[in-house]
Amino acid sequence: MDAEKMPEFHRYFIFLLQEILKEIRTIGESDPIFRKYMDTADVARAFKVSKRTVRRMRKNKEIPYVKLGKKYLYPRDLIEKMLREQ
């Protein structure tokens, strides 16, 4: 739908969604917890393995982690130390 034909409310709603998306993208950069911890995808990229391998490593207690709700987080400093020692 053409932006000019869109009702004012719809244009404003889309604008708000875009602003919210910008905020969400910056959370990882500004929130201290996300600087101290990595998620499963980050760890997989760092070790150059699959997310499934990271889950196996977690299950076998090969890597340190904490569980926050349903999300697993890995202490960045300890993961980086493990990478240096490889």
HTML snippet that shows the backbone in 3Dmol.js (N, CA, C, O; Angstrom):
<script src="https://3Dmol.org/build/3Dmol-min.js"></script>
<div id="view" style="width:600px;height:400px;position:relative"></div>
<script>
const pdb = `
ATOM      1  N   MET A   1       0.853  -1.183   0.000  1.00  0.00           N
ATOM      2  CA  MET A   1       0.000   0.000   0.000  1.00  0.00           C
ATOM      3  C   MET A   1       0.892   1.238   0.000  1.00  0.00           C
ATOM      4  O   MET A   1       1.885   1.294   0.725  1.00  0.00           O
ATOM      5  N   ASP A   2       0.543   2.203  -0.796  1.00  0.00           N
ATOM      6  CA  ASP A   2       1.271   3.451  -0.926  1.00  0.00           C
ATOM      7  C   ASP A   2       1.156   4.247   0.374  1.00  0.00           C
ATOM      8  O   ASP A   2       0.073   4.340   0.951  1.00  0.00           O
ATOM      9  N   ALA A   3       2.272   4.821   0.834  1.00  0.00           N
ATOM     10  CA  ALA A   3       2.289   5.562   2.099  1.00  0.00           C
ATOM     11  C   ALA A   3       1.325   6.740   2.086  1.00  0.00           C
ATOM     12  O   ALA A   3       0.758   7.087   3.122  1.00  0.00           O
ATOM     13  N   GLU A   4       1.133   7.358   0.924  1.00  0.00           N
ATOM     14  CA  GLU A   4       0.228   8.506   0.842  1.00  0.00           C
ATOM     15  C   GLU A   4      -1.225   8.094   1.024  1.00  0.00           C
ATOM     16  O   GLU A   4      -2.031   8.885   1.512  1.00  0.00           O
ATOM     17  N   LYS A   5      -1.572   6.872   0.640  1.00  0.00           N
ATOM     18  CA  LYS A   5      -2.944   6.393   0.756  1.00  0.00           C
ATOM     19  C   LYS A   5      -3.221   5.766   2.118  1.00  0.00           C
ATOM     20  O   LYS A   5      -4.372   5.495   2.461  1.00  0.00           O
ATOM     21  N   MET A   6      -2.179   5.540   2.880  1.00  0.00           N
ATOM     22  CA  MET A   6      -2.324   4.921   4.188  1.00  0.00           C
ATOM     23  C   MET A   6      -2.955   5.893   5.174  1.00  0.00           C
ATOM     24  O   MET A   6      -2.590   7.068   5.203  1.00  0.00           O
ATOM     25  N   PRO A   7      -3.884   5.424   5.969  1.00  0.00           N
ATOM     26  CA  PRO A   7      -4.451   6.306   6.997  1.00  0.00           C
ATOM     27  C   PRO A   7      -3.360   6.772   7.966  1.00  0.00           C
ATOM     28  O   PRO A   7      -2.362   6.085   8.187  1.00  0.00           O
ATOM     29  N   GLU A   8      -3.577   7.929   8.522  1.00  0.00           N
ATOM     30  CA  GLU A   8      -2.621   8.534   9.461  1.00  0.00           C
ATOM     31  C   GLU A   8      -2.234   7.562  10.574  1.00  0.00           C
ATOM     32  O   GLU A   8      -1.057   7.452  10.919  1.00  0.00           O
ATOM     33  N   PHE A   9      -3.204   6.868  11.129  1.00  0.00           N
ATOM     34  CA  PHE A   9      -2.939   5.928  12.218  1.00  0.00           C
ATOM     35  C   PHE A   9      -1.943   4.856  11.785  1.00  0.00           C
ATOM     36  O   PHE A   9      -1.023   4.529  12.534  1.00  0.00           O
ATOM     37  N   HIS A  10      -2.117   4.312  10.594  1.00  0.00           N
ATOM     38  CA  HIS A  10      -1.223   3.258  10.108  1.00  0.00           C
ATOM     39  C   HIS A  10       0.199   3.776   9.928  1.00  0.00           C
ATOM     40  O   HIS A  10       1.162   3.090  10.271  1.00  0.00           O
ATOM     41  N   ARG A  11       0.331   4.978   9.397  1.00  0.00           N
ATOM     42  CA  ARG A  11       1.668   5.564   9.228  1.00  0.00           C
ATOM     43  C   ARG A  11       2.331   5.743  10.584  1.00  0.00           C
ATOM     44  O   ARG A  11       3.512   5.439  10.750  1.00  0.00           O
ATOM     45  N   TYR A  12       1.562   6.239  11.561  1.00  0.00           N
ATOM     46  CA  TYR A  12       2.108   6.446  12.900  1.00  0.00           C
ATOM     47  C   TYR A  12       2.475   5.109  13.538  1.00  0.00           C
ATOM     48  O   TYR A  12       3.509   5.002  14.198  1.00  0.00           O
ATOM     49  N   PHE A  13       1.645   4.097  13.351  1.00  0.00           N
ATOM     50  CA  PHE A  13       1.904   2.770  13.910  1.00  0.00           C
ATOM     51  C   PHE A  13       3.198   2.190  13.328  1.00  0.00           C
ATOM     52  O   PHE A  13       4.013   1.632  14.064  1.00  0.00           O
ATOM     53  N   ILE A  14       3.383   2.317  12.034  1.00  0.00           N
ATOM     54  CA  ILE A  14       4.607   1.830  11.394  1.00  0.00           C
ATOM     55  C   ILE A  14       5.815   2.597  11.906  1.00  0.00           C
ATOM     56  O   ILE A  14       6.868   2.007  12.149  1.00  0.00           O
ATOM     57  N   PHE A  15       5.672   3.906  12.072  1.00  0.00           N
ATOM     58  CA  PHE A  15       6.756   4.719  12.618  1.00  0.00           C
ATOM     59  C   PHE A  15       7.144   4.223  14.009  1.00  0.00           C
ATOM     60  O   PHE A  15       8.329   4.069  14.308  1.00  0.00           O
ATOM     61  N   LEU A  16       6.142   3.972  14.861  1.00  0.00           N
ATOM     62  CA  LEU A  16       6.424   3.482  16.214  1.00  0.00           C
ATOM     63  C   LEU A  16       7.124   2.130  16.188  1.00  0.00           C
ATOM     64  O   LEU A  16       8.067   1.905  16.947  1.00  0.00           O
ATOM     65  N   LEU A  17       6.677   1.241  15.330  1.00  0.00           N
ATOM     66  CA  LEU A  17       7.320  -0.070  15.220  1.00  0.00           C
ATOM     67  C   LEU A  17       8.782   0.061  14.793  1.00  0.00           C
ATOM     68  O   LEU A  17       9.646  -0.655  15.299  1.00  0.00           O
ATOM     69  N   GLN A  18       9.052   0.965  13.874  1.00  0.00           N
ATOM     70  CA  GLN A  18      10.432   1.181  13.436  1.00  0.00           C
ATOM     71  C   GLN A  18      11.290   1.723  14.575  1.00  0.00           C
ATOM     72  O   GLN A  18      12.445   1.325  14.726  1.00  0.00           O
ATOM     73  N   GLU A  19      10.735   2.621  15.369  1.00  0.00           N
ATOM     74  CA  GLU A  19      11.470   3.166  16.511  1.00  0.00           C
ATOM     75  C   GLU A  19      11.740   2.082  17.560  1.00  0.00           C
ATOM     76  O   GLU A  19      12.832   2.021  18.124  1.00  0.00           O
ATOM     77  N   ILE A  20      10.759   1.242  17.815  1.00  0.00           N
ATOM     78  CA  ILE A  20      10.931   0.144  18.772  1.00  0.00           C
ATOM     79  C   ILE A  20      12.018  -0.802  18.278  1.00  0.00           C
ATOM     80  O   ILE A  20      12.854  -1.247  19.064  1.00  0.00           O
ATOM     81  N   LEU A  21      12.015  -1.108  17.009  1.00  0.00           N
ATOM     82  CA  LEU A  21      13.021  -1.989  16.437  1.00  0.00           C
ATOM     83  C   LEU A  21      14.421  -1.407  16.603  1.00  0.00           C
ATOM     84  O   LEU A  21      15.363  -2.140  16.907  1.00  0.00           O
ATOM     85  N   LYS A  22      14.566  -0.096  16.408  1.00  0.00           N
ATOM     86  CA  LYS A  22      15.865   0.556  16.617  1.00  0.00           C
ATOM     87  C   LYS A  22      16.323   0.384  18.062  1.00  0.00           C
ATOM     88  O   LYS A  22      17.492   0.094  18.316  1.00  0.00           O
ATOM     89  N   GLU A  23      15.399   0.562  19.009  1.00  0.00           N
ATOM     90  CA  GLU A  23      15.735   0.413  20.426  1.00  0.00           C
ATOM     91  C   GLU A  23      16.164  -1.014  20.746  1.00  0.00           C
ATOM     92  O   GLU A  23      17.140  -1.227  21.465  1.00  0.00           O
ATOM     93  N   ILE A  24      15.441  -1.981  20.215  1.00  0.00           N
ATOM     94  CA  ILE A  24      15.772  -3.384  20.463  1.00  0.00           C
ATOM     95  C   ILE A  24      17.169  -3.695  19.949  1.00  0.00           C
ATOM     96  O   ILE A  24      17.926  -4.413  20.603  1.00  0.00           O
ATOM     97  N   ARG A  25      17.511  -3.171  18.800  1.00  0.00           N
ATOM     98  CA  ARG A  25      18.833  -3.426  18.219  1.00  0.00           C
ATOM     99  C   ARG A  25      19.954  -2.848  19.065  1.00  0.00           C
ATOM    100  O   ARG A  25      21.067  -3.374  19.050  1.00  0.00           O
ATOM    101  N   THR A  26      19.685  -1.776  19.802  1.00  0.00           N
ATOM    102  CA  THR A  26      20.737  -1.159  20.606  1.00  0.00           C
ATOM    103  C   THR A  26      20.843  -1.751  22.010  1.00  0.00           C
ATOM    104  O   THR A  26      21.800  -1.461  22.729  1.00  0.00           O
ATOM    105  N   ILE A  27      19.884  -2.568  22.406  1.00  0.00           N
ATOM    106  CA  ILE A  27      19.920  -3.144  23.754  1.00  0.00           C
ATOM    107  C   ILE A  27      21.211  -3.916  23.985  1.00  0.00           C
ATOM    108  O   ILE A  27      21.859  -3.751  25.019  1.00  0.00           O
ATOM    109  N   GLY A  28      21.582  -4.747  23.041  1.00  0.00           N
ATOM    110  CA  GLY A  28      22.792  -5.548  23.181  1.00  0.00           C
ATOM    111  C   GLY A  28      24.042  -4.711  23.328  1.00  0.00           C
ATOM    112  O   GLY A  28      25.018  -5.148  23.937  1.00  0.00           O
ATOM    113  N   GLU A  29      24.020  -3.507  22.774  1.00  0.00           N
ATOM    114  CA  GLU A  29      25.179  -2.635  22.854  1.00  0.00           C
ATOM    115  C   GLU A  29      25.231  -1.872  24.171  1.00  0.00           C
ATOM    116  O   GLU A  29      26.313  -1.515  24.637  1.00  0.00           O
ATOM    117  N   SER A  30      24.076  -1.621  24.774  1.00  0.00           N
ATOM    118  CA  SER A  30      24.054  -0.756  25.947  1.00  0.00           C
ATOM    119  C   SER A  30      23.784  -1.485  27.256  1.00  0.00           C
ATOM    120  O   SER A  30      24.162  -0.987  28.316  1.00  0.00           O
ATOM    121  N   ASP A  31      23.151  -2.636  27.216  1.00  0.00           N
ATOM    122  CA  ASP A  31      22.801  -3.358  28.429  1.00  0.00           C
ATOM    123  C   ASP A  31      24.006  -4.141  28.932  1.00  0.00           C
ATOM    124  O   ASP A  31      24.513  -5.002  28.214  1.00  0.00           O
ATOM    125  N   PRO A  32      24.480  -3.866  30.151  1.00  0.00           N
ATOM    126  CA  PRO A  32      25.677  -4.536  30.669  1.00  0.00           C
ATOM    127  C   PRO A  32      25.594  -6.057  30.665  1.00  0.00           C
ATOM    128  O   PRO A  32      26.607  -6.724  30.455  1.00  0.00           O
ATOM    129  N   ILE A  33      24.414  -6.617  30.893  1.00  0.00           N
ATOM    130  CA  ILE A  33      24.317  -8.076  30.939  1.00  0.00           C
ATOM    131  C   ILE A  33      24.673  -8.684  29.587  1.00  0.00           C
ATOM    132  O   ILE A  33      25.236  -9.777  29.533  1.00  0.00           O
ATOM    133  N   PHE A  34      24.352  -7.991  28.496  1.00  0.00           N
ATOM    134  CA  PHE A  34      24.656  -8.533  27.179  1.00  0.00           C
ATOM    135  C   PHE A  34      26.114  -8.327  26.793  1.00  0.00           C
ATOM    136  O   PHE A  34      26.598  -8.954  25.850  1.00  0.00           O
ATOM    137  N   ARG A  35      26.818  -7.458  27.508  1.00  0.00           N
ATOM    138  CA  ARG A  35      28.249  -7.325  27.272  1.00  0.00           C
ATOM    139  C   ARG A  35      29.012  -8.372  28.065  1.00  0.00           C
ATOM    140  O   ARG A  35      30.091  -8.800  27.653  1.00  0.00           O
ATOM    141  N   LYS A  36      28.458  -8.792  29.207  1.00  0.00           N
ATOM    142  CA  LYS A  36      29.123  -9.777  30.057  1.00  0.00           C
ATOM    143  C   LYS A  36      28.845 -11.204  29.622  1.00  0.00           C
ATOM    144  O   LYS A  36      29.627 -12.108  29.917  1.00  0.00           O
ATOM    145  N   TYR A  37      27.745 -11.412  28.928  1.00  0.00           N
ATOM    146  CA  TYR A  37      27.329 -12.765  28.559  1.00  0.00           C
ATOM    147  C   TYR A  37      27.120 -12.896  27.062  1.00  0.00           C
ATOM    148  O   TYR A  37      26.844 -11.921  26.362  1.00  0.00           O
ATOM    149  N   MET A  38      27.258 -14.130  26.589  1.00  0.00           N
ATOM    150  CA  MET A  38      27.012 -14.465  25.185  1.00  0.00           C
ATOM    151  C   MET A  38      25.849 -15.439  25.143  1.00  0.00           C
ATOM    152  O   MET A  38      25.631 -16.190  26.093  1.00  0.00           O
ATOM    153  N   ASP A  39      25.097 -15.431  24.043  1.00  0.00           N
ATOM    154  CA  ASP A  39      24.049 -16.439  23.907  1.00  0.00           C
ATOM    155  C   ASP A  39      24.602 -17.630  23.123  1.00  0.00           C
ATOM    156  O   ASP A  39      25.762 -17.627  22.710  1.00  0.00           O
ATOM    157  N   THR A  40      23.771 -18.636  22.925  1.00  0.00           N
ATOM    158  CA  THR A  40      24.217 -19.864  22.268  1.00  0.00           C
ATOM    159  C   THR A  40      24.748 -19.593  20.862  1.00  0.00           C
ATOM    160  O   THR A  40      25.765 -20.159  20.462  1.00  0.00           O
ATOM    161  N   ALA A  41      24.070 -18.737  20.120  1.00  0.00           N
ATOM    162  CA  ALA A  41      24.515 -18.424  18.754  1.00  0.00           C
ATOM    163  C   ALA A  41      25.878 -17.739  18.760  1.00  0.00           C
ATOM    164  O   ALA A  41      26.719 -18.025  17.907  1.00  0.00           O
ATOM    165  N   ASP A  42      26.105 -16.833  19.720  1.00  0.00           N
ATOM    166  CA  ASP A  42      27.401 -16.151  19.829  1.00  0.00           C
ATOM    167  C   ASP A  42      28.516 -17.151  20.105  1.00  0.00           C
ATOM    168  O   ASP A  42      29.584 -17.088  19.495  1.00  0.00           O
ATOM    169  N   VAL A  43      28.259 -18.076  21.031  1.00  0.00           N
ATOM    170  CA  VAL A  43      29.266 -19.078  21.394  1.00  0.00           C
ATOM    171  C   VAL A  43      29.547 -19.990  20.198  1.00  0.00           C
ATOM    172  O   VAL A  43      30.698 -20.333  19.931  1.00  0.00           O
ATOM    173  N   ALA A  44      28.505 -20.374  19.489  1.00  0.00           N
ATOM    174  CA  ALA A  44      28.683 -21.228  18.311  1.00  0.00           C
ATOM    175  C   ALA A  44      29.573 -20.536  17.276  1.00  0.00           C
ATOM    176  O   ALA A  44      30.462 -21.161  16.699  1.00  0.00           O
ATOM    177  N   ARG A  45      29.330 -19.250  17.047  1.00  0.00           N
ATOM    178  CA  ARG A  45      30.165 -18.501  16.096  1.00  0.00           C
ATOM    179  C   ARG A  45      31.603 -18.414  16.593  1.00  0.00           C
ATOM    180  O   ARG A  45      32.542 -18.580  15.814  1.00  0.00           O
ATOM    181  N   ALA A  46      31.777 -18.154  17.887  1.00  0.00           N
ATOM    182  CA  ALA A  46      33.120 -18.006  18.444  1.00  0.00           C
ATOM    183  C   ALA A  46      33.930 -19.298  18.317  1.00  0.00           C
ATOM    184  O   ALA A  46      35.111 -19.262  17.971  1.00  0.00           O
ATOM    185  N   PHE A  47      33.300 -20.424  18.593  1.00  0.00           N
ATOM    186  CA  PHE A  47      33.988 -21.720  18.518  1.00  0.00           C
ATOM    187  C   PHE A  47      33.946 -22.326  17.113  1.00  0.00           C
ATOM    188  O   PHE A  47      34.577 -23.349  16.849  1.00  0.00           O
ATOM    189  N   LYS A  48      33.194 -21.679  16.215  1.00  0.00           N
ATOM    190  CA  LYS A  48      33.016 -22.185  14.843  1.00  0.00           C
ATOM    191  C   LYS A  48      32.430 -23.592  14.851  1.00  0.00           C
ATOM    192  O   LYS A  48      32.920 -24.501  14.181  1.00  0.00           O
ATOM    193  N   VAL A  49      31.361 -23.737  15.636  1.00  0.00           N
ATOM    194  CA  VAL A  49      30.625 -25.000  15.725  1.00  0.00           C
ATOM    195  C   VAL A  49      29.136 -24.692  15.593  1.00  0.00           C
ATOM    196  O   VAL A  49      28.737 -23.529  15.551  1.00  0.00           O
ATOM    197  N   SER A  50      28.328 -25.732  15.530  1.00  0.00           N
ATOM    198  CA  SER A  50      26.880 -25.538  15.438  1.00  0.00           C
ATOM    199  C   SER A  50      26.292 -25.240  16.819  1.00  0.00           C
ATOM    200  O   SER A  50      26.924 -25.494  17.844  1.00  0.00           O
ATOM    201  N   LYS A  51      25.081 -24.702  16.825  1.00  0.00           N
ATOM    202  CA  LYS A  51      24.390 -24.460  18.097  1.00  0.00           C
ATOM    203  C   LYS A  51      24.120 -25.779  18.807  1.00  0.00           C
ATOM    204  O   LYS A  51      24.132 -25.838  20.036  1.00  0.00           O
ATOM    205  N   ARG A  52      23.880 -26.822  18.051  1.00  0.00           N
ATOM    206  CA  ARG A  52      23.662 -28.151  18.634  1.00  0.00           C
ATOM    207  C   ARG A  52      24.918 -28.614  19.391  1.00  0.00           C
ATOM    208  O   ARG A  52      24.817 -29.213  20.461  1.00  0.00           O
ATOM    209  N   THR A  53      26.086 -28.333  18.831  1.00  0.00           N
ATOM    210  CA  THR A  53      27.340 -28.688  19.504  1.00  0.00           C
ATOM    211  C   THR A  53      27.483 -27.904  20.799  1.00  0.00           C
ATOM    212  O   THR A  53      27.929 -28.451  21.808  1.00  0.00           O
ATOM    213  N   VAL A  54      27.112 -26.636  20.783  1.00  0.00           N
ATOM    214  CA  VAL A  54      27.168 -25.826  22.011  1.00  0.00           C
ATOM    215  C   VAL A  54      26.234 -26.424  23.057  1.00  0.00           C
ATOM    216  O   VAL A  54      26.599 -26.509  24.229  1.00  0.00           O
ATOM    217  N   ARG A  55      25.040 -26.837  22.654  1.00  0.00           N
ATOM    218  CA  ARG A  55      24.105 -27.460  23.600  1.00  0.00           C
ATOM    219  C   ARG A  55      24.691 -28.749  24.175  1.00  0.00           C
ATOM    220  O   ARG A  55      24.531 -29.030  25.363  1.00  0.00           O
ATOM    221  N   ARG A  56      25.372 -29.536  23.331  1.00  0.00           N
ATOM    222  CA  ARG A  56      26.009 -30.760  23.808  1.00  0.00           C
ATOM    223  C   ARG A  56      27.124 -30.423  24.797  1.00  0.00           C
ATOM    224  O   ARG A  56      27.258 -31.077  25.832  1.00  0.00           O
ATOM    225  N   MET A  57      27.918 -29.409  24.480  1.00  0.00           N
ATOM    226  CA  MET A  57      28.998 -28.981  25.374  1.00  0.00           C
ATOM    227  C   MET A  57      28.430 -28.529  26.718  1.00  0.00           C
ATOM    228  O   MET A  57      29.001 -28.805  27.773  1.00  0.00           O
ATOM    229  N   ARG A  58      27.304 -27.836  26.661  1.00  0.00           N
ATOM    230  CA  ARG A  58      26.648 -27.384  27.894  1.00  0.00           C
ATOM    231  C   ARG A  58      26.168 -28.585  28.694  1.00  0.00           C
ATOM    232  O   ARG A  58      26.388 -28.660  29.902  1.00  0.00           O
ATOM    233  N   LYS A  59      25.515 -29.520  28.023  1.00  0.00           N
ATOM    234  CA  LYS A  59      24.989 -30.716  28.687  1.00  0.00           C
ATOM    235  C   LYS A  59      26.110 -31.525  29.338  1.00  0.00           C
ATOM    236  O   LYS A  59      25.938 -32.073  30.426  1.00  0.00           O
ATOM    237  N   ASN A  60      27.260 -31.595  28.662  1.00  0.00           N
ATOM    238  CA  ASN A  60      28.408 -32.348  29.180  1.00  0.00           C
ATOM    239  C   ASN A  60      29.266 -31.533  30.143  1.00  0.00           C
ATOM    240  O   ASN A  60      30.328 -31.979  30.578  1.00  0.00           O
ATOM    241  N   LYS A  61      28.790 -30.329  30.470  1.00  0.00           N
ATOM    242  CA  LYS A  61      29.477 -29.424  31.399  1.00  0.00           C
ATOM    243  C   LYS A  61      30.897 -29.073  30.931  1.00  0.00           C
ATOM    244  O   LYS A  61      31.815 -28.929  31.738  1.00  0.00           O
ATOM    245  N   GLU A  62      31.049 -28.942  29.617  1.00  0.00           N
ATOM    246  CA  GLU A  62      32.333 -28.567  29.035  1.00  0.00           C
ATOM    247  C   GLU A  62      32.506 -27.055  28.980  1.00  0.00           C
ATOM    248  O   GLU A  62      33.625 -26.558  28.848  1.00  0.00           O
ATOM    249  N   ILE A  63      31.395 -26.322  29.081  1.00  0.00           N
ATOM    250  CA  ILE A  63      31.452 -24.862  29.057  1.00  0.00           C
ATOM    251  C   ILE A  63      30.577 -24.317  30.183  1.00  0.00           C
ATOM    252  O   ILE A  63      29.541 -24.896  30.508  1.00  0.00           O
ATOM    253  N   PRO A  64      31.002 -23.196  30.778  1.00  0.00           N
ATOM    254  CA  PRO A  64      30.208 -22.592  31.857  1.00  0.00           C
ATOM    255  C   PRO A  64      28.989 -21.872  31.291  1.00  0.00           C
ATOM    256  O   PRO A  64      29.033 -21.330  30.187  1.00  0.00           O
ATOM    257  N   TYR A  65      27.906 -21.873  32.053  1.00  0.00           N
ATOM    258  CA  TYR A  65      26.690 -21.190  31.612  1.00  0.00           C
ATOM    259  C   TYR A  65      25.814 -20.862  32.812  1.00  0.00           C
ATOM    260  O   TYR A  65      25.981 -21.415  33.899  1.00  0.00           O
ATOM    261  N   VAL A  66      24.891 -19.961  32.588  1.00  0.00           N
ATOM    262  CA  VAL A  66      23.822 -19.680  33.547  1.00  0.00           C
ATOM    263  C   VAL A  66      22.521 -19.717  32.759  1.00  0.00           C
ATOM    264  O   VAL A  66      22.502 -19.448  31.558  1.00  0.00           O
ATOM    265  N   LYS A  67      21.451 -20.049  33.437  1.00  0.00           N
ATOM    266  CA  LYS A  67      20.147 -20.084  32.785  1.00  0.00           C
ATOM    267  C   LYS A  67      19.328 -18.914  33.317  1.00  0.00           C
ATOM    268  O   LYS A  67      19.165 -18.755  34.527  1.00  0.00           O
ATOM    269  N   LEU A  68      18.824 -18.111  32.412  1.00  0.00           N
ATOM    270  CA  LEU A  68      18.011 -16.953  32.762  1.00  0.00           C
ATOM    271  C   LEU A  68      16.659 -17.164  32.107  1.00  0.00           C
ATOM    272  O   LEU A  68      16.488 -16.911  30.914  1.00  0.00           O
ATOM    273  N   GLY A  69      15.697 -17.629  32.897  1.00  0.00           N
ATOM    274  CA  GLY A  69      14.404 -18.000  32.328  1.00  0.00           C
ATOM    275  C   GLY A  69      14.601 -19.208  31.437  1.00  0.00           C
ATOM    276  O   GLY A  69      15.076 -20.251  31.887  1.00  0.00           O
ATOM    277  N   LYS A  70      14.235 -19.067  30.173  1.00  0.00           N
ATOM    278  CA  LYS A  70      14.416 -20.158  29.212  1.00  0.00           C
ATOM    279  C   LYS A  70      15.693 -19.987  28.391  1.00  0.00           C
ATOM    280  O   LYS A  70      15.992 -20.810  27.526  1.00  0.00           O
ATOM    281  N   LYS A  71      16.438 -18.928  28.659  1.00  0.00           N
ATOM    282  CA  LYS A  71      17.619 -18.611  27.850  1.00  0.00           C
ATOM    283  C   LYS A  71      18.895 -19.014  28.578  1.00  0.00           C
ATOM    284  O   LYS A  71      19.041 -18.791  29.780  1.00  0.00           O
ATOM    285  N   TYR A  72      19.809 -19.606  27.831  1.00  0.00           N
ATOM    286  CA  TYR A  72      21.120 -19.953  28.368  1.00  0.00           C
ATOM    287  C   TYR A  72      22.096 -18.854  27.990  1.00  0.00           C
ATOM    288  O   TYR A  72      22.154 -18.428  26.836  1.00  0.00           O
ATOM    289  N   LEU A  73      22.863 -18.397  28.974  1.00  0.00           N
ATOM    290  CA  LEU A  73      23.876 -17.369  28.747  1.00  0.00           C
ATOM    291  C   LEU A  73      25.223 -17.905  29.208  1.00  0.00           C
ATOM    292  O   LEU A  73      25.310 -18.688  30.153  1.00  0.00           O
ATOM    293  N   TYR A  74      26.263 -17.469  28.526  1.00  0.00           N
ATOM    294  CA  TYR A  74      27.608 -17.959  28.783  1.00  0.00           C
ATOM    295  C   TYR A  74      28.492 -16.768  29.147  1.00  0.00           C
ATOM    296  O   TYR A  74      28.509 -15.774  28.421  1.00  0.00           O
ATOM    297  N   PRO A  75      29.230 -16.851  30.264  1.00  0.00           N
ATOM    298  CA  PRO A  75      30.081 -15.722  30.669  1.00  0.00           C
ATOM    299  C   PRO A  75      31.136 -15.428  29.598  1.00  0.00           C
ATOM    300  O   PRO A  75      31.978 -16.270  29.289  1.00  0.00           O
ATOM    301  N   ARG A  76      31.073 -14.235  29.048  1.00  0.00           N
ATOM    302  CA  ARG A  76      31.959 -13.851  27.945  1.00  0.00           C
ATOM    303  C   ARG A  76      33.435 -14.010  28.323  1.00  0.00           C
ATOM    304  O   ARG A  76      34.222 -14.526  27.530  1.00  0.00           O
ATOM    305  N   ASP A  77      33.813 -13.574  29.517  1.00  0.00           N
ATOM    306  CA  ASP A  77      35.227 -13.643  29.888  1.00  0.00           C
ATOM    307  C   ASP A  77      35.731 -15.086  29.944  1.00  0.00           C
ATOM    308  O   ASP A  77      36.858 -15.356  29.530  1.00  0.00           O
ATOM    309  N   LEU A  78      34.921 -16.013  30.446  1.00  0.00           N
ATOM    310  CA  LEU A  78      35.344 -17.410  30.525  1.00  0.00           C
ATOM    311  C   LEU A  78      35.373 -18.066  29.148  1.00  0.00           C
ATOM    312  O   LEU A  78      36.255 -18.877  28.865  1.00  0.00           O
ATOM    313  N   ILE A  79      34.423 -17.725  28.300  1.00  0.00           N
ATOM    314  CA  ILE A  79      34.411 -18.265  26.935  1.00  0.00           C
ATOM    315  C   ILE A  79      35.629 -17.752  26.172  1.00  0.00           C
ATOM    316  O   ILE A  79      36.288 -18.518  25.469  1.00  0.00           O
ATOM    317  N   GLU A  80      35.930 -16.462  26.305  1.00  0.00           N
ATOM    318  CA  GLU A  80      37.099 -15.906  25.623  1.00  0.00           C
ATOM    319  C   GLU A  80      38.383 -16.541  26.138  1.00  0.00           C
ATOM    320  O   GLU A  80      39.315 -16.766  25.365  1.00  0.00           O
ATOM    321  N   LYS A  81      38.443 -16.832  27.435  1.00  0.00           N
ATOM    322  CA  LYS A  81      39.614 -17.512  28.006  1.00  0.00           C
ATOM    323  C   LYS A  81      39.753 -18.908  27.399  1.00  0.00           C
ATOM    324  O   LYS A  81      40.857 -19.324  27.047  1.00  0.00           O
ATOM    325  N   MET A  82      38.643 -19.629  27.277  1.00  0.00           N
ATOM    326  CA  MET A  82      38.674 -20.964  26.671  1.00  0.00           C
ATOM    327  C   MET A  82      39.167 -20.886  25.228  1.00  0.00           C
ATOM    328  O   MET A  82      39.930 -21.745  24.784  1.00  0.00           O
ATOM    329  N   LEU A  83      38.740 -19.878  24.508  1.00  0.00           N
ATOM    330  CA  LEU A  83      39.168 -19.715  23.115  1.00  0.00           C
ATOM    331  C   LEU A  83      40.666 -19.443  23.027  1.00  0.00           C
ATOM    332  O   LEU A  83      41.340 -19.965  22.139  1.00  0.00           O
ATOM    333  N   ARG A  84      41.188 -18.633  23.935  1.00  0.00           N
ATOM    334  CA  ARG A  84      42.623 -18.335  23.937  1.00  0.00           C
ATOM    335  C   ARG A  84      43.443 -19.579  24.253  1.00  0.00           C
ATOM    336  O   ARG A  84      44.550 -19.744  23.741  1.00  0.00           O
ATOM    337  N   GLU A  85      42.901 -20.455  25.098  1.00  0.00           N
ATOM    338  CA  GLU A  85      43.626 -21.653  25.527  1.00  0.00           C
ATOM    339  C   GLU A  85      43.550 -22.792  24.523  1.00  0.00           C
ATOM    340  O   GLU A  85      44.224 -23.808  24.693  1.00  0.00           O
ATOM    341  N   GLN A  86      42.751 -22.644  23.496  1.00  0.00           N
ATOM    342  CA  GLN A  86      42.612 -23.707  22.488  1.00  0.00           C
ATOM    343  C   GLN A  86      43.882 -23.897  21.709  1.00  0.00           C
ATOM    344  O   GLN A  86      43.942 -24.749  20.823  1.00  0.00           O
TER     345      GLN A  86
END
`;
const viewer = $3Dmol.createViewer("view");
viewer.addModel(pdb, "pdb");
viewer.setStyle({}, {cartoon: {color: "spectrum"}});
viewer.zoomTo();
viewer.render();
</script>
